[in-house]
Amino acid sequence: MPPIHESRIENDVVASRVMTADEAAEFIRPGDNVGMSGFTGAGYPKEVPGALVRRVEDAAKQGERFAVSVWTGASTAPELDGALAAVDAIDMRMPYQSDPVSRAKINAGLLDYLDMHLSHVAQMVWEGAFGHLDVAVIEIAGVTADGELIPSSSVGNNKTWIDVADRVILEVNSWQPAALEGMHDIYYGTALPPNRKPIQIIRPSDRIGVPYFHCPTEKIVAVVETNSPDRNTAFKPVDDNSQRIAENLLEFLAFEVKGGRLPASLLPLQSGVGNIANAVLRGLDGGPFRPLTAYTEVIQDGMLALLKSGTMDTISATAFSLSEEGAADLHANIAQYRDRIILRPQEISNHPEVIRRLGCLAMNGAIEADIYGNVNSTHVMGSSIMNGIGGSGDFARNAYVAMFLTPSTAKNGAISSIVPMVSHVDHTEHDVHVIITEQGVADLRGLAPRRRAQKIIDNCAHPDYQPMLQDYFDRASATAPGKHTPHLIDESLSWHARFLREGTMKLS
């Protein structure tokens, strides 16, 4: 196929490898470990996964099984995760997913899933902990005349996949704004011990790398041209609970500033994704804290709004996670955003050393929290995965203030999100500084376990469940064999079992 100079491919060698997605998928073999681009629905390959599904279906017609292991940055989209899971084409998936088809297969024991801290992935791949990476399938926004690869709307683990894979398949997506060029900061200075050096970031705006991915052209076996949008997730209107949680958090931050524990412009923000996070960001817009900065994983609509209004100065992240309206805003106004947004590899965006040095204020969600401050972010009823831990652990363990935000109830009030003992622990009491629900704030810093328990019951539990929790805590305090963190073990487990028996909770 001749070079396509009118496209985003300016290098003739790379352009000579343009082919169809079906032809490109032929370079993926049964049993391969495949590194896919993508992070929260941004920058994932749009065509090759579908072509791989067709290969799997053709193999099945011949009575043969075709499956691969899929490694990504984080979640992707139904046409990748869901489509491959639906035809049983995934042997192992890591490090994060949010797809309902994948989730069902994982919880049925039909798909191995490795849920892990996102900052650990690149290092463990370099160590060879998961075996060798055979193929990388990476979406990019273009190729320069020198053969440099312009990253698209997410970086994630793409640098590592390109570096370690034997074969690289590129999807060049012209839907991605050409003006993304220059927004990225790809750091090539990471190394394994004993050759590791400090990461020289002391402000979110610091750049320490280059704007491009490097890839030897001999590794590039196929190039597919696409023009397809990212998976844009519409955010629900802010409900009363989300609004009250946001108000409680903003009141807490104001109290910390007044007490001299935070500067007037706060410290770099890290925020999870979702309605509560967007409500918090909306509450910050036009507020007294400015100029804000963010050192986080993903950029959602609320952060773009903060940039546009001037409330926020700089955002460092690894990916976008935008609604359709947010993506349209980014495309239309990318010139004013570009110099104030930096997209980095996720081992840098989530790097513990940098998070600790910058003093990030971490705001993440929870499925449930217990009365002593342990948080479950990943499992329903202790054994069924929901999505995964993502980067919340990277930030919570190393944050200046680690805050977890959750409504006090779930399932329309049928279940308390504050429980005697969480059914699965992702964030121990040692990593949880503040719990915030629509009921109030529990600042757990400096409190021994029993004092934490009373504060969480008083401030965060829903009134419908406070008597049950108080009764449990009182009886545990009186009769448990140990008085430091008193528990009635059998009863704490039956708290969850009761909901399952009564059928008030459906497992995902």
N, C-alpha and C positions, 0 to 999 in steps of 0.2 A: 504494500500500500504506500503511495507517495506521501511525502511530508505534507502536513496540513498547517500551513503558515497562518491561515486566517483564524485558527483556533488558539487556545491558550498554550500551545506547545511550540516554543521558539527554537528548540534544539532539534536538528535534523536526525540525529541518531535515535533520540527518543521517539520522534515522530514516525520513524520508519517501523516502529513496533506497535503501531495502532492496529487494533483488531476488534472483533466483536466480543461481547461478554462471554458467549458460548465458547469461542476459541480460547479466550483467556482462562476460563475455568478448567480447560484441559491440563493446565499446569498444576492443578491441585489433585493430589492422589489420595486414595483411601488410606486412612491411618495418619495422614499428615497433621502436624501441629500448625495451625493457621493463625497468624496475628492479623486481626482486622482493626482498621481505624474506627473511631467513633467514641463519643463521650456524651452521655445524656441526650442522645438523639441528634447530635451535631457531628458533621464530618465523617459519617460512616459510608462505606461503599454502597452504591445504590443499585448496581446492575450485576456484578459478579456473584453475589450471594444467590440471586434468583437463578442464574445460570448453573450454579452449583446444585441447587435444588433439582433442576431438570436432570442433571447427571445422576443424582441419587435416585430419582424416580426411574430413569432408564435402567440403572443397575438393578433395581428391585424387580423390574419386569423380567430380567434375566435370572432372577433368583439369587442375586448377589447383594451383600450389604455394603454400603458405602457410607462411612462416617469419618469425621475429623474431630479434632479438639479445637475449640475456638477461644482465642485469647483476645481481649479488647482493652480499651482504656476504662470504660464503664458500660452503662447500658447503651443500646443502639436503637433498633426500630423493629416493628413487626416483620418487615420484609427481609430482615437479617435474622435476628434471634428467633422470632416466632416461626418464620417460614422453614428454617433449618430444623428447629425442634419438632415441628409438625410432621416431618418425614423421617424422624429419628436419625438425623444426620450428624448429631453432636454426641461424641463420647464423653467429653469433659468440657466444662465451661468455666471461665474465670476472667476477671476477679469480681464482677458485679453484673447484675441483670435486673430488669424490672418488667420482663415480658410475661403476660399471663400464661401463654402456652408453655414457655420454658419453666415457669414456676410450677405448673401442674405436673410436668414430667419429672422435675427435681423432687417434688414432694411424693410422687408415686414410686420413687426409687429407680426411675428409668434413665436418668441423666445425672452424671456426677457433676457436682458443682463445688468449686473451691472459692469460698467467700473470704476475702482478705483485705487488709489495709492497702489502700491504693498506692501509698508511698513505697511499699515493699516490693511491688511487682517487678519493676525494672531490675533492681538488684538481684532478686531471686532468679530472674531469667538469665542474667549474666552468670550467675552461679551454676546454672544448669539444673536447677531444682525441679523443673517441669519437663526436662528433656530438651531436645534441640528444636528450634523453630525452623520449619521447612519453608513456609511461604508467608509473605506479608502482602496483604491487600489493603492499599492505602489510598484514601481520597485526598487529592490535592487541588489547589486552585489554579495551578499553572506550572510551566517549566520554562526557566529562563534560557537565553541563548547559550549560556555556559553550562547548562544541564542541572542547575540548582532547582530544587523542588520547592514551590511556594505552598506552605501549609494552608489548609482551609479553615473551617470554623471550629475545629478542635485540634488539639495537639495530642493529649493523652500519652499513650506509650508509643506513638508512631516512630519517634527517633530510634527507640530501642528495637522495634520490629524491623525497621529498615537496616539497622546496623547488623543484627544477628541472623536474619533470615538468609537462606540460600538463594531464594528466588523472590523477586519483588514484582507485584502486579499493581499498576497505578490506575486509578480512576481520576481523570481530569474533568472536574465538574465546573462548567461555565456558568452555572447558576450562582455559584459563590462569587462575591464581588471581587473584581480584579484589584480593587483598592485594599484588599486584605494584605497585599504585599507590603512588608515593613512593620506590620503589627506584631509579629511573632519574635520571640527571643529563645532560640534553640541553643541550649547550653551543652557543649561537648567536653566539659571538664570533669564529669563524674568518673569515678574509678572505684574499684573494690579495695578494701583494706589490704595491705598497709599503705597504699598509695593515695588514699583519700585526702582531699584538701577542703578547707572551709569554703562554703558557698558565699560569695562576696555580695550579698544583698543586705543592705541596712535600711533601705526604704522600698516600698512597693514599686516605685518608679524606676528603680535601678535596672539597667540592662547589662547582662553579663555574657550574652551569647551572640548569635547571628540570626538573620531573618529567615534562613532557609534550612531545609533538610539536605544533607549530603548523601548521595547514593551513586556508587560506581555504575556507569551505564551498562556494564556487562552483567550486572545483577538484575537489571530490568528486563523481564522476559515478555511482558505484555503491557499494553496501554489501552484503556477503554475511555472513550470520550462520552461524557454524560451532560445532561442539563436537567437536574432534578433537585427539588427543595429538600432541606433537612426535615426531620420529623418535628414539627412545631406543636408544642403542647399548650392547649388553651388553658388559661388559669380561670378557675371558678371565681365568681364575684366574692369579695371579702365578706364572710359571714360574721355574725355577732361574736362568736367565740374567738375567731382569728383577730377581730378588731380589739377585743378586750385583752387578749394575750399580748398583742402589739403595744397597747397602752401600758400594760403592766411592765413590759420590758423597757419601754422608753422612760417610764417613771423610775425604774431601777437605775438606768444609766445616768439619769439626771441626779439621783441621789449619790451615785459614785463620784460624779464630777464635783458636786457640792462638798463632798467629804474629802476631796483632794486625792482620791485614789485613781482617778482618770483625768487626763487633760481635757480642756474644753472642746477640742476637736476629736475626742475619743482616741482610740488606737485602731489599727487596721482591722476591718470587719471581715469575718468569714460567715457566710450564710448558706444553709442548706436550701433546697429547692421546694417550692410549694406555696400554698395560699397564705400560711402563717408568715413565711419569710417575706412574701411580697407585701403583706400588710405592715410588717415591721419597717420595710424599706420605704413604703409610702409614708409612714409616720415620721420617718427621719427627714423626708424631703421638706425643706423650708423650716426645719426646726432649728434649735439653738446650736446644734453640734455641726461645726464646719471649720475648715474644709475637711470632709471625710476622705478616707482612703479605704481600699479593700485589698486584702491578700487572701484569695479564696479559690475555690475549685471552678465554679461556674458563674456566668454572668446572666442574670435573668432580667426581665422587663424592668423591674423596680430599680435595678442598678443603672440601666440606661437612662431612666428618668432622672436619677440623681446626678448623672453626668450632665444631662441636658440643662438642668436647672442651675448648675453650678454648685450644688450642695456637696457633690463628690468631685474630687480632683483627679484621682488615678485608680484604676482597677487592674490588678494582676490576677490572672486565672489560667485555666487550661482549656476552657471551652465555653461556648454560649449554650444557654438553655432558654429559648425564647418562644413566645407565642407567635402565631402568624402575624399579628400586628407588630410585635416586637421585632421580628425579622424584617418586616417591611420598613420599619423605622431605621434599623441598622443599615439596610441597603441604601435608603434615601439620604441618610446623614452620616455615612461612614467617614467622610472627610473630617468632620468635626469630632468624631469619636476616636479616630485611628491613633492619634498621638497620645491619647490618655488611657488606652487599653493595651495591655501586654498579655499575650498568650504564651505559656511556657509548657514544657513537658511536665507531666504530673508528678514525677519524682522531685521536681523543683517546686511546683505550686503547692505540694503537700509535704514539703521537706521539714521534718521535725526541728532541725537546727534553725531554719529560717523562721518558722512559726514562733518558736520560743524567743528568738532574738527580737522580732518585731513586736511581740506582745499582742498577738491577735486576740480579738474578742470573738469567740466561737459561739455560733447560734445554730443548733441542730435539733431535729425532731426526734421523737421517741414513740415507740408503740406502747410502752408502759414503763413506769418507774416505781420502785418500791419505797417503803417508808424510811429506809436507811440511805437512799440515794443511789442505788444501783439502777442502771438503765438498760432496757432491752430495746434495741433498734431494728432487729432483724427477724424475729421469730414470733409466730402465733402459736399459743399453747405449748411453747417449749420445743416443738419438734418440726413444725412446718415453716419453711423459709418464706419470707415475704419478698424482699428485694436483696438487701445485703448491707454491710456496714459502710461501704463506700469510703469516703475520706473523713467521716465524722470522728473516728478514733485517732487519726493523724492529728486533727486539730484539738480535740478534747484533751488528750493526754498532754499537749504542749502549749495550750492556750494560756493567756494571762488571766482570762475569766472564761470558763467553760459553762455555757448555758444550754439547758435542754428545754424545749418548748413543746407542749402537748395540751390538747383539750383534756379536761379532767375525766371525761367519759368517752366511750365509743359505742358504736351500734345504737345510735339514737338514745343514749342514756342507759342501755341495758347492761353495760360493762363499765366498771371503773378502770381508768388508766393508772390510778394509784393503787397499788396492791401490797399485801404484806411482804411477799418475796417474788421478784420477777421470775418468770418461767425460763428465761435465758438471759445471761449476762453478757452484754457487749461492752459496756462502760462501767467499770467498778465505781464504788462510792468514792474512791481516791481520785477519780478523774472528773467528778461531777461537782461543780461549784454552786450552781444555781439551778433550781427547777422552777419553771413558770407555767402556770395554766391560766385559764380565764378567771379562776377564783383568786389568784394572787401569786406572790413570789415567796419562795423559800431560799434564802441565802444560807447555804450550808457551811460556808467557810468558818473554820474555827470551832465547829460544834462536834462534840462527841456523839456516838451513834444514837443514844436515846434522845438527846436534844434535837438531833436532825429529824428523828421520827416524829416527834411532837410538832415540830415546825411544819413538816410536810403535810401532816394530817390537818393541822389548823389552817394552813394557808393555801394548799394546793388541791386537796381532795374536794370532790363535789359534796354538797350538804347531804345528798341522799345516801352517800357511802361513808361519811365521817363517823357515824355511830358504830358501824361494823368495824371500821379500821381502828377506832379508839378502843373498842371492846377487845379486839385481838391484841393490840399493843399492851393494854392494861393486864390482861391475863398472861401474856408472854412475860411481861416484866415481873409478875408475881410468881410464876411457876416454872419458867424455863431454867434449865440447869445452869446456864451461864447468863450473867446479867449485863455483860458488855454490849452484845448485840442480841437481845433476847428474841427467840423464835419458838413457835410451836410448829415443829417441822411438818408433821402430818397435816395439820390444819392449814398451813400456808400452801401446801400442795393442793389440798381439797378446794381452796378458794377458786383455782382455775378449773378444777374438775367439775365443780358445781355448775359453772356456766356451760361446760360441754354436755353434762347430763341433761340440763334443762333445754338444750338446743338453742340457746340464745346467741351462740357464736358459730359461724360457718367457717370451716378451715378453707384457706385459699388453695 
